[in-house]
Structure formats: C-alpha cells, structure tokens
Amino acid sequence: MAIFTKTTKEAKVTKVTKAKKEGALALGSRVNAIVRPHITEKAAILAEKGTYVFEVARDTNKIEIAKAIEALYNVKPTRVNIVNLPNTRVFVRNRKGVKSGIRKVLVTLKKGDKIEVV
C-alpha cells in the first residue's frame, strides 16, 4: 500500500483550467486573498449602507483585494480600506497567551450593487 500518490502533469493542468473556468483566476487575482466574511453587528449595519467587511490574508494589498472581490462576487468596488488589528494578550485558566490579530478590509460598492454574504 502506497503512502504517497503520484501526480501527473495532466492532473495539474486540469486543476488549473478548472479554476480558470470558475473565474477565480480570470482577472489575475489571488484565490486565497479573501479568507472569510467578517460577520458582526457593526458589519451588518455597514452592509445596509453598501460597505462589506472581510478578513484577508496579511500579505495582500488593496489592488489584489479589489480584483478578488470582482472575481468572486462580480461587483466592482469603488473603495477599499484596510484595518490591521494587532495581537492581544489574553489570560485564560491561569495561563497567559496571545490571541492573533487579523487584517480586515472594508469594501464599498456603488449604489445598487449588493453582495450576498450569508
């Protein structure tokens, strides 16, 4: 019984072409730029006004985020703001620790455009 499986060039090519067909790589955006939507009360209030909040990877910039939003949701953002939240110290069960910080992005769309997050 083999532990590792062999991958062929044909398998790699089909994976890449499948991703291009889905549109994730069509605009040259990074697929893993957007981690998840950031769902809170404040984010829900902002979504009513046309601003959506997402968690993104640490090493992305505004241009990559805008392209990823355009590829995933088929809407063009008018404004992209980035907020870096720092690590916070926590104390739980007599142990000190660190809660990792996140990078949030606020994406503003023009009137009439909407994103269905949930």
C-alpha positions, 0 to 999 in steps of 0.5 A, spaced: 500 500 500 502 506 497 503 512 502 504 517 497 500 518 490 503 520 484 501 526 480 501 527 473 502 533 469 495 532 466 492 532 473 495 539 474 493 542 468 486 540 469 486 543 476 488 549 473 483 550 467 478 548 472 479 554 476 480 558 470 473 556 468 470 558 475 473 565 474 477 565 480 483 566 476 480 570 470 482 577 472 489 575 475 487 575 482 489 571 488 484 565 490 486 565 497 486 573 498 479 573 501 479 568 507 472 569 510 466 574 511 467 578 517 460 577 520 458 582 526 453 587 528 457 593 526 458 589 519 451 588 518 449 595 519 455 597 514 452 592 509 445 596 509 449 602 507 453 598 501 460 597 505 462 589 506 467 587 511 472 581 510 478 578 513 484 577 508 490 574 508 496 579 511 500 579 505 495 582 500 494 589 498 488 593 496 489 592 488 489 584 489 483 585 494 479 589 489 480 584 483 478 578 488 472 581 490 470 582 482 472 575 481 468 572 486 462 576 487 462 580 480 461 587 483 466 592 482 468 596 488 469 603 488 473 603 495 477 599 499 480 600 506 484 596 510 484 595 518 490 591 521 488 589 528 494 587 532 495 581 537 492 581 544 494 578 550 489 574 553 489 570 560 485 564 560 485 558 566 491 561 569 495 561 563 497 567 559 497 567 551 496 571 545 490 571 541 492 573 533 490 579 530 487 579 523 487 584 517 480 586 515 478 590 509 472 594 508 469 594 501 464 599 498 460 598 492 456 603 488 449 604 489 445 598 487 450 593 487 449 588 493 453 582 495 450 576 498 454 574 504 450 569 508 
